[in-house]
Amino acid sequence: MNAFGRSIIKLSFGILVGIWAGSAVWSQSALSEAGIGDDDQFLVELEAYVKYGGNIDVIDGMTGKKYTRDNPVVKAVHSNLPKIMGGLHKKLLELEANHMKYQMTEGISHAQKLGDLAKLFGIKGFRLESDTWLRKERTILARLRDRPFFKIKEIVVWEEDELSAIALRSNERGKNLRFNGDTNSWERRVLTEWEVNIRSRNRFKRVNKWQGLNLDTNRGFHISDTLPGNVYTSAFREVNVYYPIIVSRNEDPEEQIQSLQRQIVKNLSYLYDPFSWAARRNTRFRTKYARGLTSHMSKMGYRVHDREWFDPVICHFLNDMVTVEMYGLEEVYNLFGTQRWENSRYLLGKSMDPLNWHEGEGRPSSSGPRNPKVNLKFDRPDGARFVMLDMYLRYGYSFAENLRGKLTNLKKKEDPKAIIKQAIEEVSGVPADTYIQAALDAQSKSVIQYWKKF
């Protein structure tokens, strides 16, 4: 048996195991994924963390001056906030370092397997460049090790019994408060701007990321420029955060302290995500392989027509084979659904909210469909890739070897759709068009069923 046959048998065994494998939870940030905001023990253990450096001013929101009232809630939050920020920073660094270590080893293994498989299909030379692999992520991690990204500049204190629309009129800090008539309560927001200044010998480039979060609903927005690969650690500016709190003299101080501290941890677990510069966490790392192989293949010759269709089809199919072996079939469905329905570039927190509270704030809104639908077609790369995946899941080695033989023995350029259809008919014994339609229906249902279960 040749090397390809041995590889496919190994992959086929991976399918049997992978179909029953559990899927990972992919959240927006390491802190939110770890459930820090829901972990009361985190607050109990804060004394063990290194305190967050720097002084935090306490400002009276109404006057804009230093807050001087004797309020135990404000005193406690002011005292504990450096420890909360220190704990979050240390936890973020720990989580991301472990995640990066995993990706550096697992990612290299994935790419090697994909490169070996692609070579058998005549796509030679694909490999990860060790010096560029995860370059942006490694730079961000190095910056995170050096010092925190976030700098809490002020706690802005608002006395609840003094709040009114009239009192807040023309108050600059008051722009981050609003009264919600539906809930009959005041809501707060934090707006941040992350700035990166990249200087080279002949040019200067500024890259920005804007985030906002409703601190009471944890709904917000994320708008980011593209971070270039040549970024360096000193290019990142500190992010200034002005955190508003509302205190009441009519409520139990200890209950207010605990509630505010839990809110701070929950809020910052969404906001404090420097790695979203590289990509959204729910797709970060996961899309690199098929995209990288497609880019690599586009630069080389191959004896088929319609390369715009064929290149992504064959590259995603080969990557699907490796994915099923390494992580299970559910990862294919999860990533496909995440890219379609859960990867809004503008979403931050629990759901999307552009936080357009005042005139002139026109941030875009975006949300996924309430009832996700899949409309796969063979003439589109996604559809053809799922048809081939369906064949592979049912026939494994036979289909992959048949297709490989046809593609690697071409003497002149031919129609790739005809080649794939011929392989389908020869291996399945079913007319290609009949099988293709059945496979499209089956895979569409599988994706939707998985997504609803997920």
LINUR-V316131 format. One record per backbone hydrogen bond with DSSP energy under -0.5 kcal/mol. CO is the residue of the C=O (numbers start at 1). NH is the residue of the N-H. E is the energy in kcal/mol with one decimal. If there is no record, write none. Layout:
co: (CO | CO)
nh: (NH | NH)
e: (E | E)
This chain:
co: (2 | 3 | 4 | 5 | 6 | 7 | 8 | 9 | 10 | 11 | 12 | 13 | 14 | 15 | 17 | 18 | 18 | 24 | 25 | 28 | 29 | 30 | 31 | 32 | 35 | 36 | 38 | 39 | 39 | 40 | 40 | 41 | 43 | 45 | 46 | 55 | 57 | 57 | 58 | 59 | 59 | 60 | 65 | 69 | 71 | 72 | 73 | 74 | 75 | 76 | 77 | 78 | 80 | 81 | 82 | 82 | 83 | 84 | 85 | 86 | 87 | 88 | 89 | 90 | 91 | 92 | 93 | 94 | 95 | 96 | 97 | 98 | 99 | 100 | 101 | 102 | 103 | 104 | 105 | 106 | 107 | 108 | 109 | 110 | 111 | 112 | 113 | 114 | 115 | 116 | 117 | 118 | 118 | 119 | 122 | 128 | 129 | 129 | 132 | 134 | 135 | 136 | 137 | 138 | 139 | 140 | 141 | 142 | 143 | 149 | 151 | 151 | 153 | 154 | 154 | 155 | 155 | 156 | 157 | 158 | 158 | 159 | 159 | 160 | 164 | 165 | 166 | 168 | 170 | 172 | 173 | 174 | 176 | 178 | 178 | 179 | 180 | 180 | 185 | 187 | 188 | 188 | 190 | 192 | 193 | 194 | 195 | 196 | 196 | 197 | 198 | 203 | 205 | 207 | 208 | 209 | 210 | 211 | 212 | 213 | 213 | 214 | 218 | 219 | 220 | 220 | 221 | 223 | 226 | 228 | 232 | 233 | 235 | 238 | 239 | 241 | 241 | 241 | 242 | 243 | 245 | 247 | 248 | 252 | 253 | 254 | 255 | 256 | 257 | 258 | 259 | 260 | 261 | 262 | 263 | 264 | 265 | 266 | 267 | 267 | 268 | 269 | 271 | 273 | 274 | 275 | 275 | 277 | 280 | 280 | 283 | 283 | 284 | 285 | 287 | 288 | 289 | 290 | 291 | 292 | 293 | 294 | 295 | 296 | 297 | 302 | 303 | 306 | 306 | 307 | 309 | 310 | 311 | 312 | 313 | 314 | 315 | 316 | 317 | 318 | 319 | 320 | 321 | 322 | 323 | 323 | 324 | 328 | 328 | 329 | 329 | 330 | 331 | 332 | 333 | 334 | 335 | 336 | 337 | 337 | 338 | 344 | 346 | 348 | 348 | 351 | 355 | 358 | 360 | 370 | 377 | 377 | 377 | 380 | 381 | 382 | 383 | 384 | 385 | 386 | 387 | 388 | 389 | 390 | 391 | 391 | 392 | 395 | 396 | 397 | 398 | 399 | 400 | 401 | 402 | 403 | 404 | 405 | 407 | 414 | 414 | 415 | 416 | 417 | 418 | 419 | 420 | 421 | 422 | 423 | 424 | 425 | 431 | 432 | 433 | 434 | 435 | 436 | 437 | 438 | 439 | 440 | 441 | 442 | 443 | 444 | 445 | 446 | 447 | 448 | 449 | 450)
nh: (6 | 7 | 8 | 9 | 10 | 11 | 12 | 13 | 14 | 15 | 16 | 17 | 18 | 19 | 20 | 21 | 330 | 26 | 27 | 281 | 33 | 34 | 36 | 35 | 38 | 39 | 40 | 42 | 43 | 43 | 44 | 45 | 46 | 48 | 49 | 57 | 59 | 155 | 67 | 61 | 157 | 64 | 60 | 71 | 75 | 76 | 77 | 78 | 79 | 80 | 81 | 82 | 84 | 85 | 52 | 86 | 87 | 88 | 89 | 90 | 91 | 92 | 93 | 94 | 95 | 96 | 97 | 98 | 99 | 100 | 101 | 102 | 103 | 104 | 105 | 106 | 107 | 108 | 109 | 110 | 111 | 112 | 113 | 114 | 115 | 116 | 117 | 118 | 119 | 120 | 121 | 121 | 123 | 122 | 124 | 130 | 132 | 133 | 135 | 138 | 139 | 140 | 141 | 142 | 143 | 144 | 145 | 146 | 147 | 239 | 153 | 241 | 57 | 156 | 243 | 59 | 157 | 245 | 61 | 160 | 247 | 162 | 163 | 163 | 168 | 169 | 169 | 171 | 172 | 175 | 176 | 177 | 189 | 180 | 187 | 181 | 184 | 185 | 180 | 178 | 215 | 216 | 213 | 211 | 195 | 209 | 237 | 198 | 207 | 199 | 205 | 200 | 198 | 196 | 225 | 194 | 223 | 192 | 221 | 190 | 215 | 218 | 350 | 214 | 348 | 353 | 212 | 210 | 228 | 231 | 235 | 236 | 197 | 240 | 151 | 153 | 154 | 243 | 244 | 156 | 158 | 160 | 251 | 256 | 257 | 258 | 259 | 260 | 261 | 262 | 263 | 264 | 265 | 266 | 267 | 268 | 269 | 270 | 270 | 271 | 272 | 32 | 273 | 276 | 277 | 278 | 279 | 227 | 283 | 284 | 286 | 287 | 286 | 288 | 291 | 292 | 293 | 294 | 295 | 296 | 297 | 298 | 299 | 299 | 300 | 304 | 414 | 309 | 310 | 311 | 313 | 314 | 315 | 316 | 317 | 318 | 319 | 320 | 321 | 322 | 323 | 324 | 325 | 326 | 327 | 328 | 328 | 331 | 332 | 332 | 333 | 334 | 335 | 336 | 337 | 338 | 339 | 340 | 341 | 342 | 342 | 347 | 222 | 220 | 351 | 220 | 357 | 361 | 362 | 372 | 380 | 383 | 384 | 384 | 385 | 386 | 387 | 388 | 389 | 390 | 391 | 392 | 393 | 394 | 395 | 396 | 396 | 398 | 400 | 401 | 402 | 403 | 404 | 405 | 406 | 407 | 408 | 409 | 410 | 305 | 416 | 419 | 420 | 421 | 422 | 423 | 424 | 425 | 426 | 427 | 428 | 429 | 435 | 436 | 437 | 438 | 439 | 440 | 441 | 442 | 443 | 444 | 445 | 446 | 447 | 448 | 449 | 450 | 451 | 452 | 453 | 454)
e: (-2.0 | -2.2 | -2.7 | -2.4 | -1.8 | -2.2 | -3.2 | -2.1 | -1.6 | -1.4 | -1.4 | -1.6 | -3.3 | -2.3 | -0.9 | -1.4 | -0.6 | -0.6 | -0.7 | -0.7 | -2.6 | -1.8 | -1.9 | -1.0 | -1.3 | -1.6 | -0.9 | -1.3 | -0.6 | -0.6 | -1.3 | -2.0 | -1.0 | -1.9 | -2.1 | -0.6 | -0.6 | -2.8 | -2.8 | -0.7 | -3.1 | -3.0 | -3.3 | -1.3 | -2.2 | -2.2 | -2.4 | -2.6 | -2.2 | -2.4 | -2.2 | -0.6 | -2.6 | -2.9 | -1.6 | -2.2 | -2.7 | -2.6 | -2.5 | -2.4 | -2.5 | -2.8 | -2.5 | -2.3 | -2.8 | -2.7 | -2.2 | -2.0 | -2.2 | -2.8 | -2.3 | -2.2 | -2.4 | -2.7 | -1.5 | -3.4 | -2.3 | -0.7 | -1.9 | -2.7 | -2.7 | -2.3 | -2.3 | -2.6 | -2.8 | -2.5 | -2.4 | -2.8 | -2.0 | -1.2 | -0.8 | -0.9 | -2.7 | -1.8 | -0.9 | -0.8 | -1.4 | -2.1 | -1.9 | -2.6 | -2.1 | -2.5 | -2.3 | -2.1 | -2.2 | -2.4 | -2.1 | -1.5 | -1.9 | -3.3 | -0.9 | -2.4 | -2.0 | -0.6 | -2.5 | -2.6 | -0.7 | -2.8 | -2.9 | -0.6 | -2.7 | -1.8 | -0.5 | -1.3 | -1.7 | -0.6 | -0.9 | -2.3 | -0.7 | -1.2 | -1.6 | -1.7 | -1.8 | -0.5 | -3.1 | -0.8 | -1.4 | -1.5 | -3.1 | -1.8 | -2.1 | -0.6 | -2.0 | -2.1 | -0.5 | -2.1 | -2.8 | -0.6 | -2.8 | -0.6 | -2.6 | -2.6 | -3.4 | -2.7 | -2.8 | -3.5 | -3.0 | -2.9 | -1.9 | -2.0 | -0.7 | -2.7 | -3.1 | -2.8 | -1.4 | -1.6 | -1.9 | -3.4 | -0.5 | -1.1 | -1.7 | -1.3 | -2.5 | -0.6 | -3.2 | -2.1 | -1.2 | -0.6 | -0.6 | -2.4 | -2.1 | -2.9 | -0.7 | -2.1 | -2.6 | -2.4 | -2.3 | -2.9 | -2.4 | -2.2 | -2.2 | -2.5 | -2.2 | -2.4 | -3.4 | -2.8 | -1.5 | -0.7 | -1.2 | -2.3 | -2.5 | -0.9 | -1.9 | -1.5 | -1.3 | -1.5 | -1.3 | -0.7 | -1.8 | -2.1 | -0.6 | -1.2 | -0.7 | -0.9 | -1.5 | -2.5 | -2.7 | -2.3 | -2.2 | -2.3 | -2.8 | -1.9 | -0.6 | -1.1 | -2.0 | -2.3 | -1.0 | -1.0 | -2.6 | -2.4 | -1.3 | -2.8 | -2.3 | -2.2 | -2.1 | -2.5 | -2.0 | -2.4 | -1.9 | -1.7 | -2.8 | -2.7 | -1.6 | -2.5 | -3.1 | -1.2 | -0.5 | -1.2 | -0.6 | -1.1 | -1.4 | -3.0 | -2.4 | -1.9 | -2.5 | -2.7 | -2.5 | -1.4 | -3.2 | -0.6 | -1.6 | -1.1 | -1.9 | -1.7 | -0.5 | -1.8 | -1.8 | -1.9 | -1.0 | -0.6 | -1.6 | -0.6 | -0.5 | -2.4 | -2.3 | -1.7 | -1.9 | -2.3 | -2.0 | -2.4 | -2.2 | -2.5 | -2.8 | -1.6 | -3.2 | -0.5 | -2.2 | -1.6 | -2.2 | -2.7 | -2.0 | -2.7 | -2.4 | -2.6 | -1.8 | -2.4 | -2.5 | -0.8 | -0.7 | -2.6 | -0.6 | -1.7 | -2.4 | -2.3 | -2.2 | -2.1 | -2.2 | -2.4 | -2.5 | -2.0 | -2.7 | -2.1 | -2.6 | -3.2 | -1.9 | -1.9 | -2.9 | -2.6 | -2.2 | -2.5 | -3.0 | -2.1 | -2.1 | -2.1 | -2.4 | -2.1 | -2.9 | -2.5 | -2.6 | -2.6 | -1.9 | -2.8)
